[in-house]
């Protein structure tokens, strides 16, 4: 984008990985499983400190619910690929690591985004709706934060959050 901080939107199905899962995982996760080459190219462009909207997709929930920050840039790892019924072959896969920054004060629904004239120009979510990782222009980021009332600092569960033994 412009050499400074960049903004992104990461889509996830609620049943696969929800905002609640992100928070319960200490706020840190490996963002993986992205197969589309354009989405992978976008992930390879991410830099530590970039911010990403956490977007719930699927038939019942299409909305921005939180914000995460990139804490580890694109890396590859070996995983069990699809293939024969005996487990497939090892493949190279890629990911970025993200940390929860905060939950939107008010989720921003896709229908609300589409109705806002200020968001129609240059937002890849509308041009490529099936793409799971899209860049977010600065003016769109600012407007979506405004619509959603900004975001609250993340309340994430840690190992220390268990019951006290005292």
Backbone as CSV, one residue per row, in Angstrom:
resi,resn,N_x,N_y,N_z,CA_x,CA_y,CA_z,C_x,C_y,C_z
1,UNK,0.829,-1.178,0.000,0.000,0.000,0.000,0.876,1.244,0.000
2,UNK,1.101,1.907,1.149,1.852,3.155,1.090,3.179,3.132,1.822
3,UNK,3.640,1.986,2.280,4.912,1.898,2.984,4.771,2.061,4.488
4,UNK,3.642,2.622,4.966,3.377,2.732,6.398,2.534,1.561,6.846
5,UNK,1.698,1.822,7.832,0.788,0.779,8.314,-0.276,0.526,7.265
6,UNK,-0.547,-0.747,7.013,-1.585,-1.135,6.066,-2.749,-1.749,6.822
7,UNK,-3.880,-1.779,6.149,-5.106,-2.301,6.738,-5.664,-3.404,5.861
8,UNK,-6.272,-4.401,6.522,-6.770,-5.587,5.840,-8.093,-6.011,6.432
9,UNK,-8.754,-6.918,5.761,-9.943,-7.573,6.278,-9.729,-9.070,6.139
10,UNK,-9.884,-9.793,7.240,-9.731,-11.245,7.273,-11.096,-11.864,7.531
11,UNK,-11.533,-12.732,6.625,-12.827,-13.391,6.779,-12.656,-14.757,7.423
12,UNK,-13.611,-15.098,8.260,-13.651,-16.427,8.843,-15.098,-16.820,9.106
13,UNK,-15.400,-18.078,8.882,-16.723,-18.607,9.212,-16.795,-18.754,10.728
14,UNK,-17.916,-18.340,11.302,-18.081,-18.397,12.754,-17.842,-19.811,13.281
15,UNK,-18.303,-20.826,12.551,-18.137,-22.206,12.993,-16.709,-22.719,12.888
16,UNK,-15.885,-22.053,12.077,-14.482,-22.443,11.913,-13.580,-21.756,12.942
17,UNK,-13.715,-20.431,13.063,-12.894,-19.654,13.999,-13.610,-18.335,14.239
18,UNK,-14.144,-18.167,15.434,-14.922,-16.970,15.756,-14.091,-15.983,16.570
19,UNK,-14.636,-14.793,16.756,-13.980,-13.796,17.600,-13.822,-14.356,19.019
20,UNK,-14.807,-15.087,19.477,-14.738,-15.694,20.807,-13.585,-16.698,20.882
21,UNK,-13.382,-17.465,19.809,-12.247,-18.395,19.761,-10.938,-17.625,19.831
22,UNK,-10.865,-16.533,19.089,-9.655,-15.705,19.067,-9.341,-15.207,20.477
23,UNK,-10.340,-14.669,21.152,-10.132,-14.134,22.504,-9.786,-15.244,23.493
24,UNK,-10.439,-16.395,23.371,-10.203,-17.510,24.296,-8.831,-18.137,24.089
25,UNK,-8.217,-17.878,22.962,-6.917,-18.452,22.632,-5.778,-17.521,23.076
26,UNK,-6.024,-16.718,24.068,-5.017,-15.757,24.507,-4.877,-14.598,23.536
27,UNK,-5.806,-14.515,22.588,-5.808,-13.429,21.624,-4.859,-13.634,20.459
28,UNK,-4.094,-14.734,20.453,-3.096,-14.964,19.406,-3.474,-16.208,18.603
29,UNK,-3.358,-16.098,17.288,-3.623,-17.269,16.453,-2.801,-17.232,15.181
30,UNK,-2.639,-18.421,14.613,-2.025,-18.574,13.301,-3.168,-18.478,12.292
31,UNK,-3.113,-17.490,11.381,-4.146,-17.337,10.361,-3.708,-18.154,9.162
32,UNK,-4.295,-19.323,9.017,-3.870,-20.254,7.986,-5.076,-20.780,7.219
33,UNK,-4.848,-21.757,6.369,-5.934,-22.377,5.626,-6.383,-21.600,4.408
34,UNK,-5.649,-20.568,4.040,-6.013,-19.741,2.885,-5.428,-20.382,1.629
35,UNK,-6.277,-20.797,0.729,-5.840,-21.512,-0.480,-5.777,-20.621,-1.718
36,UNK,-6.638,-19.609,-1.789,-6.702,-18.743,-2.965,-5.399,-17.970,-3.141
37,UNK,-4.857,-17.981,-4.350,-3.550,-17.345,-4.611,-3.573,-15.840,-4.386
38,UNK,-4.673,-15.170,-4.757,-4.758,-13.719,-4.545,-4.805,-13.403,-3.042
39,UNK,-5.560,-14.184,-2.291,-5.620,-13.987,-0.841,-4.246,-14.247,-0.206
40,UNK,-3.541,-15.282,-0.699,-2.189,-15.548,-0.195,-1.247,-14.402,-0.536
41,UNK,-1.384,-13.850,-1.715,-0.550,-12.707,-2.111,-0.790,-11.531,-1.162
42,UNK,-2.045,-11.314,-0.804,-2.359,-10.251,0.155,-1.712,-10.541,1.501
43,UNK,-1.774,-11.794,1.947,-1.145,-12.152,3.223,0.368,-11.963,3.179
44,UNK,0.978,-12.265,2.046,2.428,-12.087,1.898,2.821,-10.614,1.943
45,UNK,1.866,-9.719,1.690,2.117,-8.277,1.742,1.955,-7.702,3.144
46,UNK,1.438,-8.484,4.066,1.219,-8.002,5.433,2.545,-7.822,6.159
47,UNK,2.585,-6.796,7.002,3.768,-6.499,7.796,3.389,-6.439,9.265
48,UNK,4.351,-6.722,10.144,4.121,-6.634,11.584,3.589,-5.237,11.900
49,UNK,2.507,-5.196,12.659,1.879,-3.935,13.040,0.682,-3.554,12.185
50,UNK,0.535,-4.178,11.013,-0.654,-3.923,10.199,-1.884,-4.340,10.990
51,UNK,-2.990,-3.635,10.778,-4.234,-3.945,11.455,-5.214,-4.592,10.488
52,UNK,-6.016,-5.510,11.012,-6.969,-6.259,10.194,-8.333,-6.279,10.870
53,UNK,-9.366,-6.010,10.095,-10.708,-6.261,10.597,-10.918,-7.767,10.661
54,UNK,-11.540,-8.233,11.710,-11.906,-9.632,11.904,-13.365,-9.727,11.491
55,UNK,-13.616,-10.410,10.379,-14.931,-10.414,9.741,-15.554,-11.803,9.802
56,UNK,-16.734,-11.890,10.407,-17.480,-13.152,10.419,-18.234,-13.270,9.103
57,UNK,-18.011,-14.374,8.392,-18.729,-14.616,7.143,-19.679,-15.782,7.346
58,UNK,-20.400,-16.111,6.307,-21.355,-17.212,6.386,-22.767,-16.701,6.220
59,UNK,-23.706,-17.615,6.106,-25.078,-17.220,5.797,-25.786,-16.435,6.904
60,UNK,-25.395,-16.637,8.162,-26.103,-15.977,9.258,-25.407,-14.734,9.783
61,UNK,-24.112,-14.603,9.549,-23.366,-13.483,10.125,-22.339,-12.970,9.129
62,UNK,-22.583,-11.813,8.574,-21.605,-11.163,7.697,-21.349,-9.783,8.274
63,UNK,-20.316,-9.742,9.126,-20.072,-8.469,9.815,-18.656,-8.403,10.368
64,UNK,-18.191,-7.181,10.541,-16.914,-6.931,11.214,-17.195,-6.939,12.708
65,UNK,-16.445,-7.758,13.434,-16.677,-7.892,14.870,-15.489,-7.465,15.727
66,UNK,-14.295,-7.366,15.122,-13.122,-7.018,15.910,-11.956,-6.594,15.047
67,UNK,-10.838,-6.321,15.713,-9.600,-5.901,15.057,-8.459,-6.735,15.617
68,UNK,-7.610,-7.239,14.710,-6.398,-7.950,15.096,-5.201,-7.249,14.467
69,UNK,-4.033,-7.508,15.027,-2.788,-6.945,14.526,-1.878,-8.075,14.062
70,UNK,-1.169,-7.860,12.971,-0.210,-8.848,12.486,1.009,-8.821,13.416
71,UNK,1.345,-9.986,13.968,2.508,-10.060,14.864,3.628,-10.923,14.288
72,UNK,3.328,-11.658,13.211,4.357,-12.429,12.510,3.987,-12.453,11.039
73,UNK,4.915,-12.040,10.210,4.677,-11.988,8.775,4.622,-13.388,8.178
74,UNK,4.215,-13.447,6.932,4.029,-14.701,6.188,5.183,-15.669,6.424
75,UNK,4.844,-16.899,6.727,5.828,-17.966,6.853,5.195,-19.248,6.334
76,UNK,6.049,-20.194,6.003,5.553,-21.476,5.507,5.835,-22.561,6.537
77,UNK,5.056,-23.605,6.443,5.207,-24.755,7.313,4.733,-25.983,6.545
78,UNK,5.139,-27.135,6.995,4.750,-28.383,6.347,3.485,-28.908,7.016
79,UNK,2.553,-29.373,6.185,1.314,-29.922,6.736,0.874,-31.120,5.910
80,UNK,-0.052,-31.881,6.457,-0.600,-33.036,5.755,-1.566,-32.525,4.697
81,UNK,-1.300,-32.814,3.450,-2.136,-32.338,2.359,-3.259,-33.282,2.042
82,UNK,-4.122,-32.821,1.174,-5.204,-33.676,0.691,-4.622,-34.609,-0.354
83,UNK,-5.118,-35.778,-0.427,-4.568,-36.722,-1.394,-5.200,-38.074,-1.227
84,UNK,-4.387,-39.067,-1.086,-4.912,-40.432,-0.983,-5.684,-40.618,0.311
85,UNK,-6.461,-41.662,0.358,-7.257,-41.959,1.542,-6.378,-42.299,2.735
86,UNK,-5.119,-42.566,2.509,-4.206,-42.907,3.601,-3.582,-41.659,4.231
87,UNK,-4.119,-40.477,3.921,-3.629,-39.286,4.610,-3.009,-38.245,3.716
88,UNK,-2.792,-38.542,2.467,-2.246,-37.524,1.585,-0.752,-37.347,1.748
89,UNK,-0.222,-36.393,1.030,1.210,-36.120,1.062,1.481,-34.844,1.848
90,UNK,2.711,-34.679,2.279,3.079,-33.442,2.949,3.111,-32.310,1.935
91,UNK,2.612,-31.149,2.355,2.578,-29.969,1.493,3.118,-28.777,2.255
92,UNK,3.524,-27.760,1.504,3.891,-26.485,2.099,2.625,-25.645,2.206
93,UNK,2.416,-25.040,3.342,1.301,-24.129,3.550,1.865,-22.847,4.148
94,UNK,1.067,-21.798,4.164,1.546,-20.527,4.687,0.548,-19.895,5.635
95,UNK,1.051,-18.968,6.441,0.216,-18.316,7.443,0.851,-17.006,7.878
96,UNK,0.068,-16.203,8.576,0.561,-15.072,9.359,0.002,-15.274,10.762
97,UNK,0.658,-14.722,11.754,0.135,-14.773,13.118,-0.473,-13.424,13.451
98,UNK,-1.619,-13.464,14.154,-2.321,-12.242,14.533,-2.661,-12.263,16.013
99,UNK,-2.803,-11.062,16.570,-3.171,-10.889,17.987,-4.403,-9.996,18.056
100,UNK,-5.347,-10.366,18.908,-6.543,-9.547,19.103,-6.149,-8.178,19.647
101,UNK,-6.698,-7.137,19.029,-6.484,-5.765,19.486,-7.718,-5.289,20.232
102,UNK,-8.894,-5.540,19.656,-10.115,-5.112,20.321,-11.363,-5.521,19.575
103,UNK,-12.449,-5.590,20.320,-13.750,-5.918,19.757,-14.435,-4.630,19.325
104,UNK,-15.116,-4.670,18.184,-15.846,-3.491,17.729,-16.889,-3.133,18.785
105,UNK,-17.042,-1.843,19.045,-18.066,-1.423,20.002,-19.450,-1.798,19.490
106,UNK,-19.584,-1.772,18.172,-20.815,-2.208,17.526,-20.428,-2.912,16.239
107,UNK,-20.825,-4.192,16.059,-20.488,-4.882,14.810,-21.033,-4.121,13.605
108,UNK,-20.298,-4.193,12.504,-20.714,-3.508,11.277,-21.108,-4.569,10.260
109,UNK,-22.413,-4.637,9.956,-22.949,-5.637,9.022,-22.626,-5.290,7.575
110,UNK,-22.516,-6.318,6.751,-22.252,-6.138,5.327,-23.319,-5.270,4.664
111,UNK,-24.583,-5.467,5.004,-25.650,-4.654,4.390,-25.469,-3.179,4.729
112,UNK,-25.029,-2.890,5.932,-24.766,-1.515,6.343,-23.583,-0.933,5.557
113,UNK,-22.561,-1.748,5.336,-21.400,-1.296,4.560,-21.812,-0.956,3.128
114,UNK,-22.598,-1.846,2.531,-23.012,-1.642,1.137,-23.894,-0.420,0.967
115,UNK,-24.612,-0.037,2.017,-25.511,1.117,1.959,-24.780,2.447,2.124
116,UNK,-23.528,2.398,2.556,-22.757,3.624,2.816,-22.019,4.055,1.550
117,UNK,-22.388,5.198,1.001,-21.776,5.685,-0.246,-20.275,5.915,-0.114
118,UNK,-19.800,6.250,1.083,-18.383,6.508,1.287,-17.506,5.262,1.193
119,UNK,-18.120,4.085,1.194,-17.353,2.836,1.172,-17.309,2.195,-0.201
120,UNK,-18.059,2.706,-1.144,-18.198,2.028,-2.433,-16.961,2.105,-3.314
121,UNK,-16.133,3.116,-3.132,-14.980,3.278,-4.006,-13.739,2.582,-3.440
122,UNK,-13.225,1.624,-4.191,-11.932,1.020,-3.874,-11.919,-0.053,-2.800
123,UNK,-13.082,-0.555,-2.391,-13.106,-1.574,-1.347,-13.255,-2.946,-1.992
124,UNK,-12.187,-3.750,-1.935,-12.136,-5.049,-2.609,-13.196,-6.024,-2.095
125,UNK,-13.702,-5.820,-0.883,-14.739,-6.699,-0.355,-15.961,-6.707,-1.271
126,UNK,-16.246,-5.570,-1.890,-17.396,-5.481,-2.788,-17.063,-5.976,-4.191
127,UNK,-15.814,-5.797,-4.607,-15.397,-6.207,-5.955,-15.111,-7.701,-6.037
128,UNK,-14.543,-8.258,-4.981,-14.187,-9.678,-4.925,-14.763,-10.273,-3.633
129,UNK,-16.079,-10.446,-3.561,-16.716,-10.827,-2.298,-16.336,-12.214,-1.775
130,UNK,-15.801,-13.076,-2.618,-15.438,-14.417,-2.149,-13.998,-14.493,-1.642
131,UNK,-13.234,-13.439,-1.833,-11.840,-13.414,-1.396,-11.779,-13.298,0.127
132,UNK,-10.997,-14.148,0.781,-10.994,-14.195,2.247,-10.034,-13.210,2.914
133,UNK,-9.122,-12.629,2.149,-8.183,-11.634,2.686,-8.116,-10.497,1.687
134,UNK,-8.575,-9.311,2.101,-8.586,-8.172,1.174,-7.960,-6.944,1.823
135,UNK,-7.310,-6.108,1.000,-6.789,-4.844,1.522,-7.944,-3.885,1.810
136,UNK,-7.731,-3.012,2.780,-8.729,-2.009,3.138,-8.077,-0.631,3.000
137,UNK,-8.555,0.195,2.069,-7.990,1.541,1.937,-8.184,2.358,3.222
138,UNK,-7.293,3.309,3.458,-7.333,4.114,4.685,-8.698,4.755,4.917
139,UNK,-9.290,5.351,3.862,-10.571,6.041,4.039,-11.681,5.063,4.417
140,UNK,-11.597,3.837,3.920,-12.587,2.808,4.256,-12.384,2.364,5.704
141,UNK,-11.128,2.147,6.108,-10.831,1.770,7.493,-11.400,2.809,8.451
142,UNK,-11.100,4.074,8.191,-11.568,5.145,9.069,-13.089,5.177,9.145
143,UNK,-13.749,5.038,8.002,-15.211,5.087,7.968,-15.820,3.893,8.703
144,UNK,-15.274,2.703,8.515,-15.807,1.522,9.197,-15.603,1.614,10.710
145,UNK,-14.476,2.163,11.125,-14.258,2.374,12.561,-15.267,3.384,13.099
146,UNK,-15.551,4.403,12.321,-16.543,5.411,12.720,-17.937,4.781,12.852
147,UNK,-18.340,4.016,11.853,-19.654,3.365,11.880,-19.769,2.435,13.084
148,UNK,-18.703,1.677,13.354,-18.713,0.715,14.456,-18.384,1.309,15.813
149,UNK,-18.138,2.604,15.880,-17.834,3.240,17.166,-16.442,2.931,17.676
150,UNK,-15.550,2.489,16.780,-14.193,2.126,17.198,-14.195,0.742,17.816
151,UNK,-13.133,0.439,18.555,-13.031,-0.882,19.166,-12.463,-0.777,20.570
152,UNK,-12.937,-1.679,21.410,-12.514,-1.760,22.811,-11.237,-2.577,22.895
153,UNK,-10.334,-2.245,23.796,-9.157,-3.102,23.978,-9.596,-4.536,24.247
154,UNK,-8.871,-5.465,23.670,-9.237,-6.883,23.755,-9.172,-7.388,25.184
155,UNK,-10.213,-8.115,25.542,-10.214,-8.858,26.798,-9.967,-10.304,26.399
156,UNK,-8.754,-10.776,26.618,-8.408,-12.120,26.171,-8.148,-13.014,27.375
157,UNK,-8.514,-14.256,27.205,-8.297,-15.232,28.256,-6.843,-15.685,28.245
158,UNK,-6.247,-15.796,29.401,-4.892,-16.306,29.526,-4.898,-17.456,30.521
159,UNK,-3.792,-18.132,30.609,-3.683,-19.253,31.546,-3.848,-18.771,32.983
160,UNK,-3.560,-17.505,33.247,-3.673,-16.958,34.597,-5.101,-16.613,34.965
161,UNK,-6.047,-16.729,34.026,-7.423,-16.329,34.267,-8.240,-17.419,34.948
162,UNK,-7.629,-18.507,35.323,-8.354,-19.603,35.975,-8.796,-19.217,37.359
163,UNK,-9.554,-20.081,38.028,-10.030,-19.786,39.392,-8.861,-19.686,40.369
164,UNK,-9.049,-18.802,41.339,-8.025,-18.637,42.378,-8.093,-19.808,43.350
165,UNK,-6.932,-20.233,43.813,-6.875,-21.340,44.774,-6.764,-20.812,46.197
166,UNK,-6.822,-19.487,46.363,-6.639,-18.907,47.706,-7.844,-19.089,48.587
